[in-house]
Amino acid sequence: MGRIIVDFVAISIAVGLALALLELAIGQALAPSGSITTFIAALICGQLYGARDGADVSGAFAWKVAAALLAVVLALSAIVLALTPDFTARFSEVFSDPELSGVLIAAALILPLIVFLALRAAFGLGVSNGMKLRQSREEAERKKMPRDFE
């Protein structure tokens, strides 16, 4: 699972930078690019895992991977928020209003569950695509092999 996490972090950073450059190039902010980055990275990690190992992940392993990827997403998000200028000032303003703080707490409890399920789905879809890719590569290799004639 360590290889999957390393791949996920590297791909998340690469996709995040690519989307940031795309936003700069077109001069317009994309839809929440953090969530796009997360799901693209999970999909690519699944493809790499499926193509490399060729193992189906319909069992508990996929849920463990989704939990690990969620932990990575939360850690990366915490780092980004910590590096955001004036984050603590904005955060304290939100918590000074009881209604907004209640909404924020509810969102903090619900959103990770949604992201967890979406990560599981994206990783699983990537694995199935990677397994198909591996099978087609193996079939192409078999076709290239010379056949023995009797």
QUIPEMO-V67511 format. One line per field, one symbol per residue. phi: phi as a letter, one per 40 degrees, with the letter a starting at -180 (. if undefined). Layout:
phi->???
This chain:
phi->.cccccdcccccccccccccccccccgaccddccccdcccccccccccccccbgbcbcbccccccccccccccccccccccccccfcccccccccccccccccccccccccccccdccccccccccccccccccccccccccccccccbc
